[in-house]
Amino acid sequence: MLRGSINHLDLTVSDLAVSEPFYDTVLRYLGFERLEPPPGTSSSRPTWHAKDPAQHLFSIALCQARPGSRPRLQNSAPNSSG
């Protein structure tokens, strides 16, 4: 039984110009389509959403990492045991 839902997922990347074509290829293959920023906005975050109308409310966006930030890998949930 589904106990909740996810509205969006933001992926922080170290180089937006390099990451964008990669994620565009992968996400289109998985059934997502690219959203263009609404007219009159200054959003520069590449965003995709599911093509399936039943899942249309879920989106994935890329965010540029802050300059000088260190890459981090987290392979378990915070405060998890194991």
Buried (B, 14 or more C-beta within 10 A) or exposed (E): EEEEEEEEEEEBBEEBEEBBEEBBEEBEEEEBEEBEEEEEEEEEEBBBBBEEEEEEEBBBBBEBBEEEEEEEEEEEEEEEEE
